Amino acid sequence: MEEKQWKGMGLAIMGALFWGLSGTSVQFLENVKHINVEWLLEARLLIAGILTIVLAYIQDGKRVFSIFKEPKDIGKLLIFGILGIAMVQYAYFRAIAISGVGVATVLQYVAPTMIIIYLFLRYFKKPSIPELFCILLAMVGTVCIVMQEGLDMSSFNEEALFWGLVSAASICIYTLQPIELLKTYGTTSVVGFAMFICGILSVVMFQQVESEAIWDGMTWLGLFAIIILGTVVSFNAYMEGVKLIGAVQGSILSSLEPISAALFGWALLGNEFTLIGIFGMICIIATVFIIAWDRQRQIKREVLKKLNKEEIV
């Protein structure tokens, strides 16, 4: 497989793993340190946005501001930030509040199916059989992992379904919509400005200036995991990975997030592990190897087609 494909898969997987760590850290800060979730969202987006912009400036200098010279691209940036990065977090939190983390997580991972449907309707791009099989495995694996913590369907209602599907749609938006922006202006500057703008909007919306947290070393460590690893590193890694391997396979690999959250929850918070959860992990991990095999198969097929054309000429 080409080095670009391995790099893209590795970056997408890194993003998913750090998202899982971030989710575990949010659970810890909320339950143990009693942090205000709205304040955490504001701090997360603002600080991560500023740090990512600084990183982009170190890499590219004043060129990072070139996106603001094109009104059309400013609009795309706002769509990516508001309907992608910000909405996915807000909708996911709302779904959790209504129906619990299990139902919310399962609904969120309808996203790969949505992406395939959109690409087919918009570009008539048919998914490969391995991609469809990976989506099925990822959904089964996600359900198994969240079931071990209790998948309570008694609280499932139309509102939970709405917010869960909104969070899935938002994943589709931030996976598909910014690809041209990323190629033109670079991943770090686009992600950084999108986060910073959303951070300002969240401050205006929630107006939470008090964290209400118990501040100690573990609180700061949790914030580091959420803001630096779970936001700055994860979003930039995932978006760069999607740019290299494509939206469908990137969104499938993002389903490694519940594995990461389950493992970190077991290691750091003492959450239980069951056989059904382990089976779910095996299902999701299998998608990584299937995607790698499928990409290698596609590349070989493209090379053979090119060689055949050259022979004909």
Order of alpha helices (4+ residues) and beta strands (2+ residues): alpha-alpha-alpha-alpha-alpha-alpha-alpha-alpha-alpha-alpha-alpha-alpha-alpha-alpha-alpha
